[in-house]
Amino acid sequence: MKGAISVKKNGFVDATTDGKKDVTRSLLSALYSGGLQTLADVVYSIMENPIIISDSSFKLLATSKKGIKEIDYYSCYMNNDYMDEASILDIRRLKTIQRLNTTRLAYIEDSIQDKPRLITAPVIVNDIMVGFVTLVELFVPFKENDLDVMNQVSMAIAIELQKAELYQNNSGLQHEYFLLDLLDGTLSNAALIESRSKALNVRLNPNKRIVVMEFTKQFLVVKQLKTLAHEVKNVMRWEFVLVYENRIVALTSHREDEIWSQENKVKLDEFLTTNKLVAGVSKSFQYLGNISKYYNGALDSIAVAKYLGLEETIFFFEDLFVYHILKLCSKNVDLENYILDQLKLLIQYDRENNTELMDTLYCYLLNMKHTVKTSQDLHIHRNTLFYRLNKIQELTYINFEDGEICFKIVLSFKLLEYLSHAVK
């Protein structure tokens, strides 16, 4: 019967209207043979109108090769495959995304300002709308069964997208895909980043950080990872949280004294401890185009912390970057040769006399030569501290008033600490 639609066991429509090819066979064949691009071209051959496939951040994923450049609608994607701000505003004004999320079905959008009508269908992966597909009424009028066919097209696209980690692991929010494009280097041009930020209404403070959370043991499945990403987003009230490379990644941009207050550090520590996670925090940055560098910096913080056997859960790049430098240098030089001889002398003296001059010296310098704080940290009387400092000067002739010498001593302590773990 003309216009009849029958649903197959695999969920696809068998469309026989006007002698069209079998939709089921064609769509599945397209997926197996060439992915989204082949699928888009097959849909054009079936429906005789062009289609556009986008993710929920308005990034172009594929379009039929034939007919698409003849329409004004496509021109909005000509700038590096991202929809421009004006077109996104039109979609928001028409509440297209809200309607797709509500109905979960294809619908016809009437012509506006002499533009052709559209059929738009949501692409759903794991019950989340990760994108949409649009059929443009350019060459032939829409037919009675086009809505049903487009629903099947959106299902086929979902099958293809769920193969990709980024669409499988995240919640489909526009901001997530924007951050993913930054992390993998798809977005690097400053002007385009600014344009995308404005179009997606991304508002960030100048000082930003990347937080990377990973498991202390690799035993959780992807579904749990996604759940944890959602939980930490709610606990910390971070806007940008997603799953990337089997890790939870967050972009923070609040004031430093707010987001990294003691209260928030305690909350994050409790979350990480409960879920057997650790977090690396990048140094502060401003330009989003370099975000992958700071992502790697956060990973470096975790790696160095594990190497040093640190038991905390939150590791800031600026607290550990010296050890990372030493790790890089150790590949080419013998670090032990750069330890000051004065410290080697103190190590030997402590060993032979059962004293604690090394610990005293390190604590004294870390406390900026503050004697009260040092004596409190060491749990000794101030007179005992003065005796030890005099003994250190007597043995090593160190001038505590020389800032350059004090810096070299602290660096030597860092070398010793790093090398002590290298031996283990």
Buried (B, 14 or more C-beta within 10 A) or exposed (E): EEEEBEEEEEEBBBBBBEEBBBBBEBBBBBBEEBBBBBBBBBBBEBBBBBBBBBBBBBBBBBBBEBBBEEBEBBEBBEEBEBBBBEBBEBBEEBEBBEBBBEEBBBBBBEEEEEBBBBBBBBBBBBEBBBBBBBBBBBBEEBBEBBBBBBBBBBBBBBBBBBEEBBBBBBBBBBBBBBBBBBBBEBBBEEEBBEBBBEBBEBEBEEBBBBBBBBBBEEEBEEEEBBEBBEBBBEEBEBBBBBBBBEBBBBBBBBEEEEBBEEEBEEBBBEBBEEBEBBBBBBBBBEEBBEBBEBBBBBBBBBBBBEBBEBEEBBBBBEBBBBBBEBBEBBEEEEBEEEBBEBBEBBBEBBEEEEBEBBBBBBBBBBBEEEEEBBBBBBEBEEEEBEEBBEBBEEBBEBEBEEEEBBEBBBBBBBBBBBBEEEEE
